[in-house]
Amino acid sequence: MKIDSSQLQATINEILAEYGDSAKEAIEDSCKVVAKTVVKDLRKAGDFNNGEDFRKGWASKTEQTRFGASTVVYNRTKPGLAHLLEFGHAKMNGGRTKAFNFIAPINDTVQQKFTDAFARQMEGS
């Protein structure tokens, strides 16, 4: 493909815009894929007995941003319980409850999962 020097800037801008659009799409798709696996992992995690409502309550929401997407994973049925279980809390009559460290190990793997998913998405486009 030959490009005239007067068209070089426009051609480079066009190529960068195409790459930016495909990268933005890959970010959104990667966010959704990783969020699904995180939700599945959280539903299985933890050796506590706190009812099926809490386990089934894990969900994710992905929103488009100016530069790609952002995803939030949350518990829609009992949102405050996750923090109490993860870190423990003070009891009413003194002492503390046991902390169930079930979110942190999953959170530690999210960045690598996202990087892998993004690389796969970009290879496919």
N, C-alpha and C positions, 0 to 999 in steps of 0.2 A: 504494500500500500504506500503510494507516494503522496506526500503532503507538501503543499506549497508553503513557504515560510510565512506568508501572510495568514495562513489558516492554522498554523501550529498551536497558537494559544487556544483557539476555539476547539481544536481537536483534543488537546490535553484536558481541557475543562470537561468536555463530553465524556472522555474515558474515565476521569475521576468521578463524575456524577454517576455513571453506570456502576462503578465499583462501590461508591458510597451507598447507592440504593440496594445493591446485592448484600453488602455488609450489614446494613440496617435490617434487612429482612432475615438474614442469618442470625443476627443477635436476637430478634424476637422469637424465631423458631427455637433457637437454643434455650432461651429462657423458659419457654413452655415445656420443652422436653425434660429439662433438668428439674423444673418445678414438679412435674408429674412423678418423677422418681423420688424426689425428696418427700412428697406427700405419702407415697407408698411406704417409704422407709420409716417415717414418723408414725404411721398407723401400726407398724409392727414393733416399734422400739419401746424400750422400758420394761422393767420387771415389776411394775406396780400394778395394782388392781384398782382401777378407777372407772370402770364401766365402759361400755361400748360407745356411749354418746361422745365421750372425750376422744377416743381413738378414731371414730368415724368423722369427727368434726374437722379434721385437717383439710385445708383447701388452699388453693393458690389463686392469685389474681395477677394477670400480666397487663400492663398498660404501655402504650406506645409513648415514647418521649421524643424530643427533638433529634437526639442522636441514636436512637435505637429503641430499647424497651427496658422496663424494670419490672421485676416480679416480687411479690410479697407472698410468703407462705405463712398462714395463720390458722388458729383454731377458732372456727366460727361458733361452736356450741358452748365452750367454756374458755374464753380467751385468757383470763388471768391465771388459770390453773397451770398452764405450761410453765410459767415462771416459778410458781410455788413448788411444783414438782422438781424442776431442774435444780433449784438452789436450796430447797428446804425453807422452812419458815419457823418463827417462834410459836410455841404452843401457848394456849390461853393460861394454863397453870404453871408455866415455866418450862424450860427446856426447848429443844428444837426437834423438828421432824427430820427424817432421813432425806437427803438429797438424792434424786435419781438423775444421774447425768446421762440423759438420752438425746438431747438436742445438740449439744456441743460436738460429739463425734460425727454426726451427720453434717453439721455445718462446716466442719473441717474439710470435708471432701467435696463440697459444692463448687468451689473455685476450679478444681481440676476437672470435675464433670462438665462444667460450663465450657472450659477451654477446649476439651475434647469434642464436645458437641458442636461448638462453633467451628472448629477446624474441619469436622466432617461436613458441615453445612456449606462451608466455603469451597471445599473440594468438589462438592456436587453441583455448584453453580458455575 
